[in-house]
């Protein structure tokens, strides 16, 4: 029935918007940055040989 077509389009629009929001929120909360070593961390982790001093 042609009279029901706008309801179908609204239902599909709502469905795709909800999927878009859900997938974006999953992507946002599951993405993690890898920690970079700072200058002080690199300096503390290097071993100093006492013979070189």
PASEBA-1860 file (N, C-alpha, C; in nm, 3 decimals):
! residues 53
1> XXXXXXXX> 0.085/-0.119/0.000/0.000/0.000/0.000/0.089/0.125/0.000 ~ 0.066/0.217/-0.089/0.151/0.337/-0.097/0.139/0.426/0.026 ~ 0.025/0.421/0.096/0.008/0.508/0.212/0.103/0.469/0.326 ~ 0.148/0.345/0.327/0.235/0.298/0.435/0.383/0.322/0.407 ~ 0.417/0.369/0.287/0.557/0.387/0.251/0.631/0.485/0.342 ~ 0.572/0.598/0.381/0.646/0.687/0.472/0.678/0.622/0.606 ~ 0.590/0.538/0.657/0.619/0.469/0.783/0.734/0.370/0.764 ~ 0.737/0.305/0.651/0.848/0.214/0.622/0.980/0.290/0.617
9> XXXXXXXX> 0.981/0.405/0.550/1.104/0.484/0.540/1.147/0.535/0.677 ~ 1.052/0.578/0.758/1.088/0.625/0.892/1.142/0.512/0.978 ~ 1.083/0.395/0.965/1.131/0.280/1.042/1.274/0.244/0.999 ~ 1.298/0.241/0.869/1.433/0.210/0.820/1.533/0.317/0.863 ~ 1.494/0.443/0.855/1.583/0.551/0.897/1.618/0.537/1.044 ~ 1.519/0.512/1.128/1.542/0.495/1.271/1.633/0.375/1.297 ~ 1.609/0.265/1.226/1.688/0.144/1.241/1.834/0.169/1.205 ~ 1.861/0.233/1.092/1.999/0.258/1.051/2.068/0.361/1.140
17> XXXXXXXX> 1.996/0.459/1.188/2.056/0.556/1.281/2.095/0.488/1.412 ~ 2.011/0.399/1.460/2.043/0.327/1.584/2.166/0.236/1.564 ~ 2.173/0.168/1.452/2.291/0.084/1.425/2.416/0.170/1.415 ~ 2.406/0.285/1.350/2.519/0.376/1.337/2.569/0.423/1.474 ~ 2.477/0.461/1.561/2.515/0.508/1.695/2.577/0.396/1.777 ~ 2.519/0.277/1.769/2.572/0.164/1.847/2.712/0.127/1.800 ~ 2.733/0.119/1.670/2.865/0.082/1.619/2.969/0.190/1.652 ~ 2.931/0.316/1.644/3.026/0.422/1.679/3.061/0.420/1.826
25> XXXXXXXX> 2.964/0.392/1.912/2.994/0.387/2.055/3.082/0.267/2.087 ~ 3.060/0.152/2.022/3.149/0.037/2.043/3.291/0.071/1.998 ~ 3.302/0.136/1.885/3.435/0.172/1.834/3.503/0.272/1.928 ~ 3.429/0.366/1.982/3.487/0.467/2.071/3.537/0.404/2.201 ~ 3.458/0.315/2.260/3.495/0.260/2.390/3.592/0.143/2.381 ~ 3.610/0.083/2.263/3.704/-0.029/2.254/3.840/0.014/2.202 ~ 3.855/0.136/2.155/3.983/0.183/2.102/4.070/0.229/2.217 ~ 4.194/0.180/2.222/4.287/0.221/2.327/4.418/0.266/2.263
33> XXXXXXXX> 4.475/0.370/2.316/4.604/0.418/2.271/4.713/0.336/2.337 ~ 4.822/0.315/2.265/4.938/0.251/2.325/5.020/0.359/2.393 ~ 5.061/0.330/2.515/5.135/0.429/2.592/5.274/0.449/2.534 ~ 5.309/0.574/2.508/5.443/0.606/2.461/5.531/0.634/2.582 ~ 5.656/0.593/2.571/5.749/0.621/2.680/5.790/0.767/2.675 ~ 5.781/0.833/2.788/5.823/0.972/2.796/5.973/0.982/2.810 ~ 6.023/1.104/2.813/6.167/1.127/2.822/6.223/1.073/2.953 ~ 6.151/1.094/3.063/6.200/1.048/3.194/6.197/0.896/3.203
41> XXXXXXXX> 6.094/0.833/3.142/6.086/0.688/3.143/6.202/0.627/3.065 ~ 6.237/0.687/2.954/6.348/0.636/2.874/6.481/0.653/2.949 ~ 6.494/0.764/3.018/6.617/0.791/3.090/6.633/0.693/3.207 ~ 6.523/0.663/3.275/6.529/0.573/3.390/6.550/0.429/3.347 ~ 6.505/0.394/3.227/6.515/0.254/3.186/6.651/0.220/3.124 ~ 6.732/0.320/3.092/6.864/0.291/3.035/6.959/0.251/3.148 ~ 7.037/0.146/3.119/7.134/0.098/3.219/7.265/0.175/3.202 ~ 7.321/0.212/3.313/7.449/0.284/3.310/7.557/0.187/3.356
49> XXXXX> 7.658/0.173/3.274/7.770/0.087/3.309/7.871/0.167/3.390 ~ 7.910/0.118/3.506/7.999/0.195/3.591/8.140/0.205/3.533 ~ 8.177/0.115/3.442/8.310/0.120/3.383/8.325/0.237/3.285 ~ 8.215/0.281/3.228/8.221/0.390/3.130/8.238/0.524/3.198 ~ 8.210/0.534/3.326/8.220/0.662/3.395/8.356/0.690/3.436
END
